[in-house]
Amino acid sequence: MFMKRNSTVITTWIPVILWMILIFFLSAQPALESDRLSTKLTEIILGLVNQVVPVFGSGTIDYSYMNHVLRKLAHFSLYMVLGILSARALQKSGMTGWKPLMVAVLICVLYAVTDELHQVFVPGRSGQISDVFIDSMGGSVGIFLFVPATRK
């Protein structure tokens, strides 16, 4: 029984750690590399959307603005997943009630702060309070979505 519980706890924390490593890796990219990646993704996404709704080919869309929006959505989405994974790991570790949700929010906020501090040391990047807010909101939404999923 004890071994099974330990292996469950370990396997639920591995995705959290791997996701944090992914966020760290993305944050460690120098500004030019990060911008190239997000610009390419923006072009691909807008190209796909343009096939369904052909307004993007008309030249009325500001690609720079859309790239900015995509980057902020990426922040939100990455931390939304971190929120879900953290809440799940805490719950599987034996926390009950609201405690795993509150601790998961704390994990997301603290990781967002350290992530932005990390970016201060990456060439061309800077830490932004607004990104901490976006990351924290993403984590909170993930945790909010996790709650009904666990009640089924």
WOMO-V976734 format. One record per backbone hydrogen bond with DSSP energy under -1.0 kcal/mol. NH is the residue of the N-H (numbers start at 0). CO is the residue of the C=O. Records with the same first field share a line. If there is no record, write none. Layout:
NH: CO ; CO
This chain:
4: 0
5: 1
6: 2
7: 3
8: 4
9: 5
10: 6
11: 7
12: 8
13: 9
16: 12
17: 13
18: 14
19: 15
20: 16
21: 17
22: 18
23: 19
24: 20
25: 21
26: 22
27: 23
30: 122
33: 29
34: 30
35: 31
36: 32
37: 33
38: 34
39: 35
40: 36
41: 37
42: 38
43: 39
44: 40
45: 41
46: 42
47: 43
48: 44
49: 45
50: 46
52: 48
54: 52
57: 54
65: 61
66: 62
67: 63
68: 64
69: 65
70: 66
71: 67
72: 68
73: 69
74: 70
75: 71
76: 72
77: 73
78: 74
79: 75
80: 76
81: 77
82: 78
83: 79
84: 80
85: 81
86: 82
87: 83
88: 84
89: 85
90: 86
91: 87
92: 88
93: 90
94: 89
98: 95
101: 97
102: 98
103: 99
104: 100
105: 101
106: 102
107: 103
108: 104
109: 105
110: 106
111: 107
112: 108
113: 109
114: 110
115: 111
116: 112
117: 113
118: 114
120: 117
121: 118
124: 121
131: 127
132: 128
133: 129
134: 130
135: 131
136: 132
137: 133
138: 134
139: 135
140: 136
141: 137
142: 138
143: 139
144: 140
145: 141
146: 142
149: 145
